[in-house]
Amino acid sequence: MNSATETSDPPRPTHDAHAPTPSADEGTARRGLVHIAMELTKARLNALVLVTTAVGYLLATTRDIDAPRFLWTMLGTALAAASAAMLNQLWETRRDALMHRTRERPLPAGLIGRIPVLIAGVLAAYAGVSVLGIFVNLVTAGLAFLNVLVYVLVYTPLKPRTTLNTLVGGVCGAIPPMMGWTAVTGNVGVGAWVLGAILFVWQLPHFFALAWMYREDYRRGGMFMLPVVDPHGEVTARTIVITSVMLAPLGLAVLATGLSGSIAAGINIVLALWMAWLGLRFYFDRSNANARRVFLASIAYLPIALGAMVLDRFRVLEAEDLRVGRTLVIDPAILGPTPPTPPQGPGS
């Protein structure tokens, strides 16, 4: 129980009944409610969801950003992601209570009841999909609805049954940047697929490094993760190396599809090879320290790679605008027909 609920409120002063001063316990209770809300919605994790959605939006934008549409996209995505987090924790309350890293979450800790979380989760899903459908477009709303369904009804029940759950979870993580793309374009184009592929592949070395460090906790909770069924870590380490290497050709795809420029492609490739090198170190020495290095490198990879893609994209667009500007100056067809030269009279 939260400490604020274990103590009674002190008596209020009788001389100012119309404007009572909030007690320290009331302030603590409010902070406790904020903490519960952040934990239930997985606010820190879903901040990453919003970042990748914003990246998809910016990479799909070729001219000025439509600020209202962008904000509606962020709001709808945030609500859908919060819904998935709440419904996921509702399903996993018993297993979360068994694991050290999750047993202090609001539901297993008894800080909130299941019914309020169920209602809040369903309402958040409805609100998020509605916002996207009304103010953005139906394609983006459909992707958000699909993501909530897959996360809650496929990924979550698969976690105690098969290691393939990680691949399904990877799909859920790949959809948000695609939503950012479709919010601008209204369709799932090549750029959306490249972005989705990068996020999908990136999640595998990122998660397997984390799961190796917490493999005993996952075993305690009955989670069927690869490091749990791979006690020596050989398959886990191979997967980390292979999936890290796979990020390199995806960096080339950034350039080949025109999603961004050569600078971003080069940065993506270098980061991928760095992660692969750390993965090799983990393969030859499967310690928690080496797994942590891979995990930290994966955390560094995402903002650097995606940030480079956005910045280089605008550099490429600016260069294209300059080329078009020069064409407008020198292309006679755009300037129109040349007016006839007036006749020259005597003495002119």
PAKE-264806 format. One record per residue (C-alpha): residue number from 1; x, y negated, z negated. Coordinates in steps of 0.2 Angstrom, whole numbers. Layout:
<site num="NUM" x="X" y="Y" z="Z"/>
...
END
This chain:
<site num="1" x="0" y="0" z="0"/>
<site num="2" x="5" y="-18" z="3"/>
<site num="3" x="11" y="-26" z="-13"/>
<site num="4" x="-1" y="-40" z="-10"/>
<site num="5" x="-16" y="-28" z="-13"/>
<site num="6" x="-9" y="-21" z="-29"/>
<site num="7" x="-11" y="-37" z="-39"/>
<site num="8" x="-26" y="-48" z="-42"/>
<site num="9" x="-28" y="-66" z="-37"/>
<site num="10" x="-24" y="-78" z="-51"/>
<site num="11" x="-38" y="-89" z="-57"/>
<site num="12" x="-41" y="-105" z="-47"/>
<site num="13" x="-41" y="-122" z="-55"/>
<site num="14" x="-58" y="-128" z="-59"/>
<site num="15" x="-54" y="-146" z="-56"/>
<site num="16" x="-53" y="-145" z="-37"/>
<site num="17" x="-66" y="-132" z="-33"/>
<site num="18" x="-70" y="-139" z="-16"/>
<site num="19" x="-52" y="-139" z="-10"/>
<site num="20" x="-43" y="-124" z="-18"/>
<site num="21" x="-25" y="-122" z="-15"/>
<site num="22" x="-20" y="-105" z="-7"/>
<site num="23" x="-12" y="-94" z="-20"/>
<site num="24" x="5" y="-85" z="-17"/>
<site num="25" x="-4" y="-69" z="-15"/>
<site num="26" x="-15" y="-75" z="-2"/>
<site num="27" x="0" y="-81" z="8"/>
<site num="28" x="8" y="-64" z="6"/>
<site num="29" x="-8" y="-56" z="12"/>
<site num="30" x="-9" y="-66" z="27"/>
<site num="31" x="9" y="-62" z="31"/>
<site num="32" x="5" y="-44" z="28"/>
<site num="33" x="-9" y="-45" z="40"/>
<site num="34" x="3" y="-52" z="53"/>
<site num="35" x="15" y="-38" z="50"/>
<site num="36" x="1" y="-25" z="52"/>
<site num="37" x="-4" y="-33" z="68"/>
<site num="38" x="13" y="-33" z="75"/>
<site num="39" x="17" y="-15" z="70"/>
<site num="40" x="0" y="-9" z="77"/>
<site num="41" x="3" y="-18" z="94"/>
<site num="42" x="21" y="-13" z="94"/>
<site num="43" x="25" y="-32" z="97"/>
<site num="44" x="44" y="-30" z="99"/>
<site num="45" x="42" y="-16" z="112"/>
<site num="46" x="28" y="-24" z="121"/>
<site num="47" x="38" y="-40" z="123"/>
<site num="48" x="49" y="-30" z="135"/>
<site num="49" x="33" y="-25" z="144"/>
<site num="50" x="29" y="-44" z="146"/>
<site num="51" x="47" y="-47" z="152"/>
<site num="52" x="47" y="-34" z="165"/>
<site num="53" x="29" y="-40" z="171"/>
<site num="54" x="36" y="-58" z="172"/>
<site num="55" x="51" y="-52" z="182"/>
<site num="56" x="39" y="-43" z="195"/>
<site num="57" x="29" y="-59" z="196"/>
<site num="58" x="44" y="-70" z="199"/>
<site num="59" x="52" y="-58" z="212"/>
<site num="60" x="36" y="-58" z="222"/>
<site num="61" x="34" y="-77" z="222"/>
<site num="62" x="41" y="-85" z="237"/>
<site num="63" x="37" y="-103" z="234"/>
<site num="64" x="30" y="-113" z="219"/>
<site num="65" x="24" y="-102" z="204"/>
<site num="66" x="5" y="-102" z="201"/>
<site num="67" x="6" y="-106" z="182"/>
<site num="68" x="-12" y="-102" z="178"/>
<site num="69" x="-12" y="-85" z="187"/>
<site num="70" x="5" y="-81" z="179"/>
<site num="71" x="-2" y="-85" z="161"/>
<site num="72" x="-18" y="-75" z="164"/>
<site num="73" x="-6" y="-60" z="170"/>
<site num="74" x="4" y="-61" z="154"/>
<site num="75" x="-12" y="-62" z="143"/>
<site num="76" x="-20" y="-48" z="152"/>
<site num="77" x="-5" y="-37" z="152"/>
<site num="78" x="-2" y="-41" z="133"/>
<site num="79" x="-19" y="-36" z="128"/>
<site num="80" x="-18" y="-19" z="138"/>
<site num="81" x="-1" y="-15" z="131"/>
<site num="82" x="-8" y="-19" z="113"/>
<site num="83" x="-22" y="-7" z="116"/>
<site num="84" x="-11" y="7" z="122"/>
<site num="85" x="0" y="5" z="107"/>
<site num="86" x="-15" y="5" z="95"/>
<site num="87" x="-23" y="20" z="102"/>
<site num="88" x="-7" y="29" z="103"/>
<site num="89" x="-4" y="26" z="85"/>
<site num="90" x="-21" y="31" z="81"/>
<site num="91" x="-19" y="48" z="89"/>
<site num="92" x="-2" y="51" z="81"/>
<site num="93" x="-5" y="46" z="63"/>
<site num="94" x="-2" y="63" z="56"/>
<site num="95" x="14" y="65" z="66"/>
<site num="96" x="20" y="48" z="62"/>
<site num="97" x="18" y="51" z="43"/>
<site num="98" x="31" y="66" z="45"/>
<site num="99" x="45" y="55" z="53"/>
<site num="100" x="56" y="44" z="43"/>
<site num="101" x="57" y="30" z="56"/>
<site num="102" x="38" y="29" z="58"/>
<site num="103" x="30" y="34" z="41"/>
<site num="104" x="29" y="16" z="36"/>
<site num="105" x="18" y="11" z="50"/>
<site num="106" x="1" y="4" z="45"/>
<site num="107" x="-9" y="19" z="48"/>
<site num="108" x="1" y="33" z="40"/>
<site num="109" x="5" y="21" z="26"/>
<site num="110" x="-13" y="18" z="23"/>
<site num="111" x="-13" y="-1" z="26"/>
<site num="112" x="-28" y="-1" z="37"/>
<site num="113" x="-42" y="11" z="42"/>
<site num="114" x="-44" y="21" z="58"/>
<site num="115" x="-60" y="14" z="63"/>
<site num="116" x="-54" y="-4" z="64"/>
<site num="117" x="-39" y="1" z="74"/>
<site num="118" x="-50" y="11" z="86"/>
<site num="119" x="-62" y="-4" z="88"/>
<site num="120" x="-48" y="-16" z="91"/>
<site num="121" x="-39" y="-4" z="103"/>
<site num="122" x="-54" y="-2" z="114"/>
<site num="123" x="-59" y="-20" z="114"/>
<site num="124" x="-41" y="-25" z="118"/>
<site num="125" x="-41" y="-13" z="133"/>
<site num="126" x="-58" y="-20" z="139"/>
<site num="127" x="-52" y="-38" z="137"/>
<site num="128" x="-35" y="-35" z="145"/>
<site num="129" x="-43" y="-27" z="161"/>
<site num="130" x="-57" y="-40" z="162"/>
<site num="131" x="-45" y="-54" z="161"/>
<site num="132" x="-34" y="-47" z="175"/>
<site num="133" x="-49" y="-42" z="185"/>
<site num="134" x="-57" y="-59" z="184"/>
<site num="135" x="-43" y="-71" z="184"/>
<site num="136" x="-29" y="-61" z="194"/>
<site num="137" x="-35" y="-47" z="205"/>
<site num="138" x="-43" y="-30" z="205"/>
<site num="139" x="-27" y="-21" z="210"/>
<site num="140" x="-18" y="-28" z="195"/>
<site num="141" x="-33" y="-24" z="183"/>
<site num="142" x="-33" y="-6" z="190"/>
<site num="143" x="-15" y="-3" z="187"/>
<site num="144" x="-17" y="-10" z="169"/>
<site num="145" x="-32" y="2" z="166"/>
<site num="146" x="-23" y="17" z="174"/>
<site num="147" x="-8" y="13" z="162"/>
<site num="148" x="-18" y="13" z="146"/>
<site num="149" x="-27" y="29" z="151"/>
<site num="150" x="-10" y="38" z="156"/>
<site num="151" x="-1" y="32" z="140"/>
<site num="152" x="-15" y="37" z="128"/>
<site num="153" x="-23" y="52" z="137"/>
<site num="154" x="-8" y="60" z="145"/>
<site num="155" x="8" y="54" z="138"/>
<site num="156" x="3" y="55" z="119"/>
<site num="157" x="-5" y="72" z="119"/>
<site num="158" x="10" y="79" z="129"/>
<site num="159" x="23" y="73" z="116"/>
<site num="160" x="21" y="89" z="105"/>
<site num="161" x="19" y="101" z="120"/>
<site num="162" x="33" y="98" z="133"/>
<site num="163" x="48" y="88" z="136"/>
<site num="164" x="40" y="82" z="152"/>
<site num="165" x="31" y="69" z="142"/>
<site num="166" x="47" y="58" z="144"/>
<site num="167" x="44" y="58" z="163"/>
<site num="168" x="25" y="53" z="160"/>
<site num="169" x="31" y="39" z="148"/>
<site num="170" x="43" y="33" z="161"/>
<site num="171" x="29" y="31" z="173"/>
<site num="172" x="20" y="20" z="160"/>
<site num="173" x="35" y="9" z="158"/>
<site num="174" x="37" y="7" z="177"/>
<site num="175" x="20" y="0" z="180"/>
<site num="176" x="21" y="-17" z="171"/>
<site num="177" x="34" y="-24" z="184"/>
<site num="178" x="23" y="-18" z="198"/>
<site num="179" x="8" y="-27" z="190"/>
<site num="180" x="18" y="-43" z="190"/>
<site num="181" x="21" y="-40" z="209"/>
<site num="182" x="3" y="-36" z="213"/>
<site num="183" x="-3" y="-51" z="203"/>
<site num="184" x="5" y="-62" z="216"/>
<site num="185" x="3" y="-52" z="232"/>
<site num="186" x="-13" y="-42" z="229"/>
<site num="187" x="-5" y="-26" z="235"/>
<site num="188" x="8" y="-13" z="230"/>
<site num="189" x="22" y="-17" z="242"/>
<site num="190" x="40" y="-10" z="244"/>
<site num="191" x="47" y="-23" z="231"/>
<site num="192" x="35" y="-16" z="218"/>
<site num="193" x="40" y="2" z="221"/>
<site num="194" x="59" y="-3" z="220"/>
<site num="195" x="55" y="-12" z="203"/>
<site num="196" x="45" y="2" z="197"/>
<site num="197" x="59" y="15" z="202"/>
<site num="198" x="72" y="5" z="193"/>
<site num="199" x="62" y="4" z="177"/>
<site num="200" x="57" y="22" z="178"/>
<site num="201" x="75" y="28" z="180"/>
<site num="202" x="82" y="16" z="167"/>
<site num="203" x="71" y="23" z="153"/>
<site num="204" x="78" y="40" z="154"/>
<site num="205" x="96" y="37" z="149"/>
<site num="206" x="89" y="24" z="137"/>
<site num="207" x="77" y="35" z="128"/>
<site num="208" x="87" y="51" z="128"/>
<site num="209" x="102" y="42" z="120"/>
<site num="210" x="89" y="36" z="106"/>
<site num="211" x="81" y="53" z="105"/>
<site num="212" x="98" y="61" z="102"/>
<site num="213" x="101" y="50" z="87"/>
<site num="214" x="84" y="53" z="80"/>
<site num="215" x="83" y="71" z="85"/>
<site num="216" x="80" y="78" z="68"/>
<site num="217" x="66" y="65" z="65"/>
<site num="218" x="58" y="70" z="81"/>
<site num="219" x="59" y="89" z="76"/>
<site num="220" x="52" y="84" z="59"/>
<site num="221" x="37" y="76" z="67"/>
<site num="222" x="34" y="91" z="80"/>
<site num="223" x="39" y="80" z="95"/>
<site num="224" x="45" y="91" z="110"/>
<site num="225" x="59" y="79" z="116"/>
<site num="226" x="73" y="86" z="126"/>
<site num="227" x="87" y="83" z="112"/>
<site num="228" x="75" y="93" z="100"/>
<site num="229" x="76" y="109" z="111"/>
<site num="230" x="94" y="106" z="117"/>
<site num="231" x="103" y="107" z="101"/>
<site num="232" x="121" y="107" z="109"/>
<site num="233" x="116" y="92" z="119"/>
<site num="234" x="123" y="98" z="136"/>
<site num="235" x="107" y="95" z="146"/>
<site num="236" x="104" y="79" z="137"/>
<site num="237" x="121" y="72" z="141"/>
<site num="238" x="120" y="78" z="159"/>
<site num="239" x="103" y="70" z="161"/>
<site num="240" x="110" y="53" z="154"/>
<site num="241" x="125" y="54" z="166"/>
<site num="242" x="114" y="58" z="182"/>
<site num="243" x="100" y="46" z="178"/>
<site num="244" x="113" y="32" z="175"/>
<site num="245" x="122" y="35" z="192"/>
<site num="246" x="105" y="35" z="200"/>
<site num="247" x="103" y="17" z="195"/>
<site num="248" x="117" y="12" z="207"/>
<site num="249" x="108" y="17" z="224"/>
<site num="250" x="93" y="8" z="217"/>
<site num="251" x="104" y="-7" z="215"/>
<site num="252" x="108" y="-6" z="234"/>
<site num="253" x="89" y="-4" z="237"/>
<site num="254" x="87" y="-21" z="229"/>
<site num="255" x="98" y="-28" z="243"/>
<site num="256" x="91" y="-17" z="257"/>
<site num="257" x="73" y="-21" z="254"/>
<site num="258" x="76" y="-40" z="252"/>
<site num="259" x="70" y="-40" z="235"/>
<site num="260" x="86" y="-50" z="229"/>
<site num="261" x="103" y="-54" z="236"/>
<site num="262" x="120" y="-46" z="236"/>
<site num="263" x="126" y="-53" z="220"/>
<site num="264" x="111" y="-45" z="210"/>
<site num="265" x="114" y="-29" z="219"/>
<site num="266" x="133" y="-29" z="214"/>
<site num="267" x="129" y="-33" z="196"/>
<site num="268" x="116" y="-18" z="196"/>
<site num="269" x="129" y="-6" z="203"/>
<site num="270" x="142" y="-11" z="191"/>
<site num="271" x="130" y="-10" z="176"/>
<site num="272" x="125" y="7" z="182"/>
<site num="273" x="142" y="14" z="183"/>
<site num="274" x="146" y="7" z="166"/>
<site num="275" x="132" y="16" z="159"/>
<site num="276" x="137" y="32" z="168"/>
<site num="277" x="155" y="30" z="161"/>
<site num="278" x="148" y="29" z="143"/>
<site num="279" x="137" y="44" z="147"/>
<site num="280" x="152" y="54" z="152"/>
<site num="281" x="160" y="50" z="136"/>
<site num="282" x="145" y="56" z="127"/>
<site num="283" x="145" y="72" z="138"/>
<site num="284" x="163" y="76" z="131"/>
<site num="285" x="159" y="70" z="113"/>
<site num="286" x="141" y="72" z="109"/>
<site num="287" x="142" y="61" z="93"/>
<site num="288" x="129" y="49" z="87"/>
<site num="289" x="142" y="35" z="90"/>
<site num="290" x="143" y="39" z="108"/>
<site num="291" x="125" y="41" z="110"/>
<site num="292" x="123" y="24" z="102"/>
<site num="293" x="135" y="16" z="114"/>
<site num="294" x="124" y="22" z="129"/>
<site num="295" x="109" y="16" z="120"/>
<site num="296" x="116" y="-2" z="117"/>
<site num="297" x="122" y="-2" z="135"/>
<site num="298" x="105" y="2" z="141"/>
<site num="299" x="98" y="-12" z="131"/>
<site num="300" x="111" y="-24" z="139"/>
<site num="301" x="108" y="-17" z="156"/>
<site num="302" x="90" y="-23" z="158"/>
<site num="303" x="90" y="-41" z="154"/>
<site num="304" x="107" y="-43" z="164"/>
<site num="305" x="101" y="-33" z="179"/>
<site num="306" x="83" y="-41" z="180"/>
<site num="307" x="90" y="-58" z="176"/>
<site num="308" x="102" y="-57" z="190"/>
<site num="309" x="89" y="-51" z="202"/>
<site num="310" x="77" y="-66" z="198"/>
<site num="311" x="91" y="-79" z="199"/>
<site num="312" x="99" y="-71" z="215"/>
<site num="313" x="81" y="-70" z="223"/>
<site num="314" x="79" y="-89" z="221"/>
<site num="315" x="97" y="-92" z="228"/>
<site num="316" x="92" y="-82" z="243"/>
<site num="317" x="75" y="-91" z="245"/>
<site num="318" x="84" y="-108" z="244"/>
<site num="319" x="97" y="-102" z="258"/>
<site num="320" x="82" y="-97" z="269"/>
<site num="321" x="74" y="-114" z="266"/>
<site num="322" x="90" y="-122" z="271"/>
<site num="323" x="91" y="-112" z="287"/>
<site num="324" x="73" y="-116" z="291"/>
<site num="325" x="76" y="-134" z="288"/>
<site num="326" x="91" y="-134" z="300"/>
<site num="327" x="80" y="-125" z="313"/>
<site num="328" x="67" y="-139" z="311"/>
<site num="329" x="79" y="-152" z="316"/>
<site num="330" x="87" y="-144" z="331"/>
<site num="331" x="73" y="-134" z="339"/>
<site num="332" x="65" y="-144" z="353"/>
<site num="333" x="49" y="-133" z="353"/>
<site num="334" x="45" y="-138" z="336"/>
<site num="335" x="48" y="-157" z="339"/>
<site num="336" x="36" y="-156" z="354"/>
<site num="337" x="38" y="-162" z="372"/>
<site num="338" x="51" y="-175" z="376"/>
<site num="339" x="42" y="-191" z="381"/>
<site num="340" x="45" y="-196" z="399"/>
<site num="341" x="59" y="-209" z="402"/>
<site num="342" x="51" y="-226" z="408"/>
<site num="343" x="55" y="-231" z="425"/>
<site num="344" x="69" y="-243" z="427"/>
<site num="345" x="64" y="-259" z="435"/>
<site num="346" x="75" y="-272" z="445"/>
<site num="347" x="88" y="-280" z="435"/>
<site num="348" x="86" y="-268" z="420"/>
END
